Amino acid sequence: MRLQLFLISMLAVSTPAVADQESTFVQNRAHTSVVSDVVLDLYNVTMPGEEVLALPEPISGGFEYWPYVYDAAADTHPHPYPDAIQWGFGAGGDAARRCMKLSYHIWKHVQDHKPAHLASLLAMEGAPQGYYHWNNDYTQARTEELGYRSFWHYSKPNGLLKWISHTKIDGSCQHPTVEAIDRWAACEIKRLENDATQCVGHR
């Protein structure tokens, strides 16, 4: 029961009031994105040490880790793609695997209880046909401002929906929220309808 309550609590989100959007964006730009001038709080944060349920079977979609490792000699972070990408759930480090697992649970909840806009999007021609689970691993980095964020409709039309989480420097986990994916899906619907809307689901 405690584990169930923990997972349910991870699905709770809050949306800033319109009057507070600009200040919220400035304060939280490390984990926000803008869609049609509306600030979205894309992530809940889970601290290290909190329990996470095992991956539910059957596993759906693939897994990829993007480890950002600081190079002190060059004072830079070499881009992990393509040579340093870690493929498969078990390929990431301990903290990154834990974050990937938590993010997968949120994704599984979304699949079992699709919000309205996401359900509509997936029924449209040109919508994503599959999923990939992506984790940016910053545990060996000096900044968390390096990788793609939130959601990415990869290889349009059709292609994959990349569901992106982040393992922070301190080992905590930023993972997408249910509200965020539904609002992103609403934007993607507009894009598919007129191919003019720019949906900023990643930077």
Secondary structure, DSSP 8 states (H G I E B T S, - for coil): -HHHHHHHHTT------GGGHHHHHHHTGGGEEEETTEEEE-EEEE-TT-------SS--SEEEEEEEE-BTTTTB----TTTT-EESGGGS-HHHHHHHHHHHHHHHHHHHT--HHHHHHHTSTT---EEEEEEEEEEE-S-S-SS--SEEEESSSS-EEEEEEEE-TTS-EEEE-HHHHHHHHHHHHHHHHHS-----S--
